Amino acid sequence: MQKPMNGGPKEQSTTADAPKKTLTETRNEVELRVKLTTWSNIRLSQVLLKGDWMRSVIRALMFLTLIASASHASPVTVTFDSAFNNPPIGNNPITNAEIGVSQGFLYEYSTVYLNGAYIGLHDDGGILSSFIKPVNGLPFTPHSVDVFGYSLLNKTGPGAAPYRNSAELAAWSTSGSAPLPTLTFQGMVNGTTTATQTVGPMAWSTINFSKAFAAIDSLLVSLNIHPDALQYADYTELGRNRLWCAEWCAEFQIDNLVLTSNVTSPSISPVPLPASALFLIAALMGLGLVKARSRA
């Protein structure tokens, strides 16, 4: 059998030629693609705009949260100097103390022992205590205060008094161990003491308050002197184990009370710190969600 010259029969095409599209069909297809593309672009723009709007809102929320937290934690130093060269704004009829205001805080002081920019507590014609409280009545937390104090309290010896006007008598008059006057800070809430801290005589020093003084509405400062102490006493006429002072017995000075409060920014309402933290966490989560959607 004779083979074909081209080496075999030709393979037949398995696919039929596609029919040619008309001009109208082609135009309709192009218009459809344009519409789909336009809709996709509009939808994408809406998503992006929505993301930008959400970012703006979240960032604003974070900013306001930080401002509220900062205003709640703004440090204030009460210097007690507004009464110096200024008339008092009131008087306490019980203690005869004058009332002044400094950095938004009321305090009691004595004009006899004011001496400038501090509260002076003195047992000879002065005051023995002072209330410190904010004008707006909001809670505050004291952190530290500068204190200076000294004692002139003495105690006679346990034995019989030596011969009158002798050197031994002078030594005996101060040979006993006298209890030192102290200064007590009481943190109070609605008239109830919630924290107490006591210090003794010292050179000017900074005292730090314990955490128990958090969120109080007033601070009471008191000078404590033993009730048996005799002022302006003549030791030559005293018996054994007697407390006495040649003139006054003690003085304490209080200055530069550092505390946390919003009294310097009364127009900004403080946001409780736990709530601020929740707002901040929610804002951060929302910002992360927006970023995740924009990447998708």
Residue pairs with C-beta under 8 A, 6 or more apart in sequence:
21 29
47 293
48 294
51 290
51 293
51 294
54 286
54 290
55 287
55 290
58 283
58 286
58 287
58 290
59 283
59 287
61 279
61 282
61 283
62 280
62 283
62 284
62 287
65 271
65 276
65 279
65 280
65 283
66 280
67 268
68 268
68 269
68 270
68 271
68 276
69 271
69 273
69 276
71 262
71 265
71 268
71 270
72 260
72 262
72 270
72 271
72 272
72 273
72 276
73 260
73 273
74 260
74 261
74 262
74 264
74 265
75 143
75 258
75 259
75 260
76 103
76 104
76 140
76 258
76 259
76 260
76 261
76 263
76 264
77 103
77 256
77 257
77 258
78 102
78 103
78 105
78 107
78 132
78 256
78 257
78 258
78 259
79 102
79 103
79 117
79 255
79 256
80 100
80 102
80 107
80 109
80 117
80 118
80 119
80 254
80 255
80 257
81 102
81 116
81 117
81 118
82 100
82 101
82 102
83 98
83 100
83 102
83 109
83 114
84 114
84 116
84 117
86 100
88 98
88 99
88 100
88 109
88 111
89 99
89 100
89 101
90 98
90 99
91 97
91 98
91 99
92 98
92 99
92 108
95 108
95 127
95 128
95 129
96 127
97 108
97 109
97 110
97 127
97 130
98 108
98 109
98 110
98 111
99 106
99 107
99 108
99 109
100 106
100 107
100 108
100 109
101 107
101 135
103 263
103 264
104 134
104 135
104 136
104 261
104 263
104 264
105 132
105 133
105 134
105 135
105 257
105 263
106 131
106 132
106 133
106 134
106 135
107 119
107 130
107 131
107 132
108 119
108 127
108 129
108 130
108 131
109 119
109 120
109 127
109 130
110 120
110 122
110 125
110 126
110 127
112 122
112 125
112 126
113 120
113 121
113 122
113 125
113 126
113 127
113 251
114 120
117 255
118 253
118 254
118 255
119 130
119 221
119 253
119 254
119 255
120 126
120 251
120 252
120 253
121 127
121 128
121 129
121 130
121 183
121 221
121 222
121 223
121 251
121 252
121 253
121 254
122 223
122 248
122 250
122 251
123 223
123 225
123 231
123 248
123 249
123 250
123 251
124 231
124 247
124 248
124 249
126 251
128 222
128 223
128 225
129 220
129 221
129 222
129 223
130 220
130 221
130 254
131 218
131 219
131 220
132 218
132 219
132 220
132 221
132 257
133 217
133 218
133 219
134 140
134 217
134 261
134 263
135 263
136 263
136 266
137 217
138 217
138 261
138 262
138 263
138 270
139 189
139 215
139 216
139 217
139 261
140 215
140 216
140 217
140 259
140 260
140 261
140 263
141 213
141 214
141 215
141 216
141 259
141 260
141 261
142 185
142 187
142 209
142 213
142 216
142 219
142 257
142 258
142 259
143 208
143 209
143 258
143 259
143 260
144 206
144 207
144 208
144 209
144 256
144 257
144 258
145 185
145 206
145 207
145 209
145 254
145 255
145 256
145 257
145 258
146 204
146 205
146 206
146 207
146 254
146 255
146 256
147 183
147 199
147 202
147 204
147 205
147 206
147 207
147 252
147 253
147 254
147 255
148 202
148 203
148 204
148 205
148 252
148 253
148 255
149 181
149 183
149 199
149 200
149 201
149 202
149 250
149 251
149 252
149 253
150 201
150 250
150 251
151 178
151 180
151 181
151 201
151 249
151 250
152 245
152 246
152 247
152 248
152 249
152 250
153 178
153 179
153 180
153 181
153 225
153 226
153 229
153 243
153 244
153 245
153 249
153 250
154 173
154 174
154 176
154 178
154 235
154 243
154 244
154 245
154 246
155 174
155 175
155 176
155 177
155 178
155 241
155 242
155 243
155 244
156 172
156 173
156 174
156 175
156 176
156 235
156 238
156 239
156 240
156 241
156 242
156 244
157 172
157 173
157 175
157 176
157 240
157 241
158 176
158 240
158 241
159 172
159 240
160 240
161 169
161 172
161 238
161 239
161 240
162 168
162 169
162 172
163 169
164 236
165 236
169 235
169 236
170 235
173 235
173 236
173 238
173 244
176 241
178 226
178 243
179 226
179 243
180 200
180 201
181 200
181 201
181 223
181 224
181 225
181 226
181 249
181 250
181 252
182 198
182 199
182 200
182 223
182 224
183 198
183 199
183 200
183 221
183 222
183 223
183 224
183 252
183 254
184 196
184 197
184 198
184 221
184 222
184 224
185 195
185 196
185 197
185 198
185 209
185 213
185 219
185 220
185 221
186 193
186 195
186 196
186 219
186 220
186 221
186 222
187 193
187 194
187 195
187 196
187 209
187 212
187 213
187 216
187 219
188 194
188 216
188 217
188 218
188 219
188 220
189 215
189 216
189 217
190 217
193 220
194 212
194 213
194 216
195 209
195 210
195 212
195 213
195 216
197 207
197 209
197 210
197 213
198 224
199 207
201 250
201 252
206 256
213 219
219 257
221 254
223 250
223 251
223 252
225 249
225 250
226 243
228 242
228 243
229 243
229 244
229 245
229 249
230 238
230 242
230 243
230 244
230 245
231 245
231 247
231 248
231 249
232 245
232 246
232 247
233 242
233 244
233 245
233 246
235 244
235 246
238 244
262 268
262 270
271 279
